Amino acid sequence: MQRAEAEARDPEEELRQAVSRAVLEGVVTGYEMTRGGGNGRGHSEDNSHGEGATAKKPKIDDGLG
């Protein structure tokens, strides 16, 4: 903080800007994940977790419905 003050910079403002950027990037990444887009981070659009596996269990038809 002393160095920032010596260079006539506001360390609190720099921290505020860094946090704002990080939060905004997180929001954008989350939005892209919900829209199926993105840059390869997160899950793929089909939610596959390996060869033929899905996040949901298949429904079992017990013939009662």
Summary of the structure (lengths in Angstrom):
residues: 65
radius of gyration: 22.7
end to end distance: 68.4
largest distance: 77.5
contacts: 94
relative contact order: 0.07
helix: 46%
strand: 0%
